């Protein structure tokens, strides 16, 4: 079968490898749509593991089922989670599913940028979700990124009327804008250094946007009745954005670190100010099965028109172009690869 083999961001090759064989409790999925995530272009992280097949935002059709599988059958349309929690460890039982060791050690084989993938037994049990007929394969590929956003805002306890600042208007930032709008947020502000992304932020629900290189704390106050933001969501790994977040959050507010920096970057937090003003600083990584189910329903009932975000649908043969579009961020919102389509 054909795969897009990652060597580095500017070296993604279409190669042939054997189709995976499934065992008892496993399924084989024919990949119909696979989204390129911002994390897929984190070259500093992936280059040490290359070559490998990336891709974790997939929707497809069950092609084969192994012995003992009753959850699905051939022909079913599915979304499949690549990382799944055990649901039984100390962290899962406390609600911290993404801190679970099982979640960090599970995946499918070989990756979403392939014509077929094998879903291991544990993922079949806890990470396979049937797609309703109203959800297209392309929209199904948006379930994973939306589920991550749902978890982040759920943990941050966004409330109706809250003023929200989104730092970084890539895919994650725009999904946060859309979800905050659907959840009844008050004024929604967004930043980016890229003019195209700022325009997209406005298109998808932001009330005001600014170039990230401006004085963001002052700008926030100028467009938000002289108040900082109740919730600041950092969706870029640029260290400057984290500093802006610290200066742009209101008393009693929350900073949600949805993105991360490269390893070794430290953040200087004004602890006395945060202590005195009850400001919360929290991260969010990944999602839980609950969030995936919520994402499917939000897409199913068109509460968030995620398919409108898809700017490019490319055959697998154009994977290199897709990576370039995502890395540049100047003319693409969401890029979806279609492994079953040929040029």
Helices and strands as residue ranges (DSSP letters): E 2-8, E 11-16, E 27-35, G 38-41, H 43-46, E 52-53, E 57-65, E 77-80, H 90-93, G 97-99, H 101-105, E 116-119, H 121-127, E 128-130, H 137-140, H 143-156, E 164-167, H 171-182, E 188-192, H 195-203, E 208-211, H 216-223, E 229-234, H 239-248, E 249-257, H 271-277, E 280-283, H 289-300, G 306-309, E 310-315, G 316-318, H 319-328, E 334-338
